[in-house]
Amino acid sequence: MRDIKRKGVTMNTIERWGMVEISAPGKTQGNPFTDYTCAATFTGKNETVVVDGFYDGGGTYKARFMPSFEGEYTYEISGTFGETRTGSFTAVSPTEGNHGPVRVAGQFHFCYEDASPYYPMGTTCYAWAHQPEAVRQQTLKELDQGYFNKMRFCVFPKHYIHNFRDPVTFPYEGTPVDNAGLSEENFSYQADFEGNHWDFTRFNPEHFRRIERCIVDLMDRGIEADIIVMHPYDRWGFSAMTPEQDDQYWKYVVARFAAYRNVWWSLANEYDLMVKKTLADWERYAKILCEKDPYRRLRSIHNCIHFYDHSRPWITHASLQRQDLYRHVEYTDEYRTRWGKPVVWDEIAYEGNIDMGWGNISGQELTRRFWEAALRGGYPGHGETFMDPEHDILWWSHGGPLHGESPARIRFLHEILQQTPGHGLRLAQGSFDETVAVPDGVHFLASPASGYEIHYYGFGRPSFRDFIKPEGQWQVEVVDTWEMTVTGAGVHTGKFRIPLPGKEYMALRLTRVE
Amino acid sequence: MRDIKRKGVTMNTIERWGMVEISAPGKTQGNPFTDYTCAATFTGKNETVVVDGFYDGGGTYKARFMPSFEGEYTYEISGTFGETRTGSFTAVSPTEGNHGPVRVAGQFHFCYEDASPYYPMGTTCYAWAHQPEAVRQQTLKELDQGYFNKMRFCVFPKHYIHNFRDPVTFPYEGTPVDNAGLSEENFSYQADFEGNHWDFTRFNPEHFRRIERCIVDLMDRGIEADIIVMHPYDRWGFSAMTPEQDDQYWKYVVARFAAYRNVWWSLANEYDLMVKKTLADWERYAKILCEKDPYRRLRSIHNCIHFYDHSRPWITHASLQRQDLYRHVEYTDEYRTRWGKPVVWDEIAYEGNIDMGWGNISGQELTRRFWEAALRGGYPGHGETFMDPEHDILWWSHGGPLHGESPARIRFLHEILQQTPGHGLRLAQGSFDETVAVPDGVHFLASPASGYEIHYYGFGRPSFRDFIKPEGQWQVEVVDTWEMTVTGAGVHTGKFRIPLPGKEYMALRLTRVE
């Protein structure tokens, strides 16, 4: 066995929620990806988990496991691939910063498995895993700033404007269509797949190892890896494989990635643009995922125009792209009610200056959307698309350096959310020209003494606001969401007036102190 | 007879669409407002118009008329009020700047009766007619700048925050409730009317003459007078009169004001807050208006929360207040389709910094709303609410000095609209991340060579935009809606790219030149 020796955990021990990897040599004749079986069983006091193994190239078969409990475990890896092997290890208490996988908390929020709250502040770098190492390191350097705690990215390479370079590796053995002469000028959303030569029965393990390095790099930074398993931006044919090829791909992905505690499954980005896939296909992939992932990692499917039916039982949370240019995150509370699940806004337009409307809003406007979504009890997502004529490196696709003003404000919002009593916020009833949030689970009108309220004024610019608090003493703080300051404004009771600077993006926080 | 001797028109002649006023002495015994009849008939080659006269105090009865045609007219004023009088006059060609009353043009737009287009760029100063003369002169000085061509204001005085001072005159004989001690602290939307002593059968003509001076001052500046006949902000009981009192008021208002060519009728501001009035009341007022106003002046009724049924036949255009904080003028095209009438956004939040969300948006945001509304073929309205602790003079209510940044941009938009081929714009089909307007009546998709397009990017910040124009040569202009500049960007055909500065509030105008 080869376990993960990270953060000072010694051989043959693994931290709870760490990743255990069993390696075994095996047959190489024929097609090792398809011709042999390989499975492993992990048994501890509190759980027995059976997982699929996978061929990792070079005559090596592997199986991976995440222990959900502390204590002794035994394992056995067996199948037609080669000789059965057994062994044991001890799962010990988690190291600092390891809170376990993220779960849905209550109905609309998230927490880690150790019950500490998790407030998603996601970003998107679709193709960062496919970039040269220098760019990947730039990305990690930005992520070190703690702006985000979730990252969406693709397994398959991406073909799209600003994305005509080939990836560093491809997921299958074979050769790609020539990318010479590709440009925005001749870009089409409906590529034909002539000129590719792939063996869809033989994966390229190095491609998947590169994805795994990304997953681990994110894990090390406390960032969830929201893996986009399929997507439509394709000139290679990965979006147009047969059902059998798709299923083989799904099983390989799950066998390789599922044991990483920070993995989330996004079945697709813009599933509704994948013209070769039917509703039955999506439901079949979901079935594979539910059967093969023993950890019940978070599952979603992201739209372009039309929402998937997020009431489907396998969907853990709604991963949304806005459907309107003007009103979107402001529907958060309605969508919560519609689906009874957490609402994660994974695309609400990006800070930038490209030609497309989805990629050229200001840092102020993106920050405003973050606040509107978060205060309504949903979770907003970041992206950045600034023109870079010299290198054509745009965060939304490649990662690389950040240029925008919103990331620091997003981190500030996260700090505010971390101060929430309980596990999340929700829109208070009775708001009219402000967005008023209270801790979720507290009924605002029935319980005016809920004790914690955030009043957000968005693009409004009030010079003051009046309050009536017949009961209790209330500490008031002025929150400048753009300047990222929290300023005390005294303790008040009864009818009182709080002065404000008459500018945009201000909030007030009221906390009952007695 | 006493005609209007303005702009050099001589005695016994009146310009077409001017106002003719007949005066006659009459009885003063009893109640001259109710005890006698008075009507006048005006006869020319092309029209015979019968109007109600009215008592103007001091033993004088009057009747007013607007000739819709040039040529000879005779008149007769008669009734139980006194002796019949007859006379004649000549209606001559209109003076410069007199284009006649505004009518609905086609389905969704407006033009003057001389067929020249009219693009409403309204503002609201609810109570400006009730202010001391010094404030009224400040208002007129601002209006001289040509920012607006429509003004909404009330006949009845207004009781509301920032509006606790008594009006200069009251509409009825009697005495008002004491206003001492009134403040925002004790303001209520539901005033009781104790302490007032009015004779609702006796008007105060001076109050109405003051309104008429305002109407004429607007007319002199080419500004339509959108008269709000009823409203709910009341501590005097004017919103809670009996049906008989209401009807007497409506007839008096129509008899006095209808002959001014720039009058529009707004039945109410926020009719749905007038708790004492029923749907039957509003329909009865509309019936009076339709019967008594021989000029068919524009008629609307303005909501707070709930739209009136703007499909009612007596309604000439939808006068709307936004129903949502975030998306509002962007519904313009939907509302046009819903009611098949012009859409006038008379309240879309005001530039300012008061505490309320309806009165604290930025000049940038209000200007953006103007462009979004106008390019969708609707007509937006301005208001301004900046705090003024010293004088408590806020444009939205009192008039006075303007402080905001939007008025100059509104005037600029009006200049752009005046360059529209035809009578107005409409949203082009196929827009996604831009608001694209074409001349109304031209089908965009069926006729790509419509020859005139405005592409507006709102809060988007594109660094460039690409176009495909297979046919024709297109002159492109970059319009900075905030800096109020129009800059040539060459003549293009086929596939071409236009650079933009990557900032908000930009538009492109494409005009086919061959």
HADDOCK unambig.tbl for C-alpha pairs under 7 A between the chains (distance, minus, plus):
assign (segid A and resid 325 and name CA) (segid B and resid 433 and name CA) 6.97 0.50 0.50
assign (segid A and resid 326 and name CA) (segid B and resid 326 and name CA) 6.85 0.50 0.50
assign (segid A and resid 326 and name CA) (segid B and resid 327 and name CA) 5.96 0.50 0.50
assign (segid A and resid 327 and name CA) (segid B and resid 326 and name CA) 5.97 0.50 0.50
assign (segid A and resid 327 and name CA) (segid B and resid 327 and name CA) 5.82 0.50 0.50
assign (segid A and resid 353 and name CA) (segid B and resid 461 and name CA) 5.25 0.50 0.50
assign (segid A and resid 353 and name CA) (segid B and resid 462 and name CA) 4.95 0.50 0.50
assign (segid A and resid 353 and name CA) (segid B and resid 463 and name CA) 5.56 0.50 0.50
assign (segid A and resid 353 and name CA) (segid B and resid 502 and name CA) 5.46 0.50 0.50
assign (segid A and resid 354 and name CA) (segid B and resid 462 and name CA) 5.15 0.50 0.50
assign (segid A and resid 354 and name CA) (segid B and resid 463 and name CA) 5.67 0.50 0.50
assign (segid A and resid 355 and name CA) (segid B and resid 462 and name CA) 4.30 0.50 0.50
assign (segid A and resid 355 and name CA) (segid B and resid 463 and name CA) 5.79 0.50 0.50
assign (segid A and resid 355 and name CA) (segid B and resid 464 and name CA) 5.37 0.50 0.50
assign (segid A and resid 355 and name CA) (segid B and resid 465 and name CA) 5.50 0.50 0.50
assign (segid A and resid 356 and name CA) (segid B and resid 433 and name CA) 6.73 0.50 0.50
assign (segid A and resid 356 and name CA) (segid B and resid 462 and name CA) 6.77 0.50 0.50
assign (segid A and resid 357 and name CA) (segid B and resid 433 and name CA) 4.63 0.50 0.50
assign (segid A and resid 357 and name CA) (segid B and resid 460 and name CA) 5.86 0.50 0.50
assign (segid A and resid 360 and name CA) (segid B and resid 460 and name CA) 5.28 0.50 0.50
assign (segid A and resid 360 and name CA) (segid B and resid 461 and name CA) 4.99 0.50 0.50
assign (segid A and resid 360 and name CA) (segid B and resid 462 and name CA) 5.92 0.50 0.50
assign (segid A and resid 361 and name CA) (segid B and resid 459 and name CA) 6.43 0.50 0.50
assign (segid A and resid 361 and name CA) (segid B and resid 460 and name CA) 5.10 0.50 0.50
assign (segid A and resid 361 and name CA) (segid B and resid 461 and name CA) 6.07 0.50 0.50
assign (segid A and resid 433 and name CA) (segid B and resid 325 and name CA) 6.95 0.50 0.50
assign (segid A and resid 433 and name CA) (segid B and resid 356 and name CA) 6.74 0.50 0.50
assign (segid A and resid 433 and name CA) (segid B and resid 357 and name CA) 4.63 0.50 0.50
assign (segid A and resid 459 and name CA) (segid B and resid 361 and name CA) 6.44 0.50 0.50
assign (segid A and resid 460 and name CA) (segid B and resid 357 and name CA) 5.85 0.50 0.50
assign (segid A and resid 460 and name CA) (segid B and resid 360 and name CA) 5.29 0.50 0.50
assign (segid A and resid 460 and name CA) (segid B and resid 361 and name CA) 5.11 0.50 0.50
assign (segid A and resid 461 and name CA) (segid B and resid 353 and name CA) 5.27 0.50 0.50
assign (segid A and resid 461 and name CA) (segid B and resid 360 and name CA) 4.97 0.50 0.50
assign (segid A and resid 461 and name CA) (segid B and resid 361 and name CA) 6.05 0.50 0.50
assign (segid A and resid 462 and name CA) (segid B and resid 353 and name CA) 4.99 0.50 0.50
assign (segid A and resid 462 and name CA) (segid B and resid 354 and name CA) 5.17 0.50 0.50
assign (segid A and resid 462 and name CA) (segid B and resid 355 and name CA) 4.28 0.50 0.50
assign (segid A and resid 462 and name CA) (segid B and resid 356 and name CA) 6.74 0.50 0.50
assign (segid A and resid 462 and name CA) (segid B and resid 360 and name CA) 5.91 0.50 0.50
assign (segid A and resid 463 and name CA) (segid B and resid 353 and name CA) 5.59 0.50 0.50
assign (segid A and resid 463 and name CA) (segid B and resid 354 and name CA) 5.67 0.50 0.50
assign (segid A and resid 463 and name CA) (segid B and resid 355 and name CA) 5.77 0.50 0.50
assign (segid A and resid 464 and name CA) (segid B and resid 355 and name CA) 5.36 0.50 0.50
assign (segid A and resid 465 and name CA) (segid B and resid 355 and name CA) 5.51 0.50 0.50
assign (segid A and resid 502 and name CA) (segid B and resid 353 and name CA) 5.48 0.50 0.50
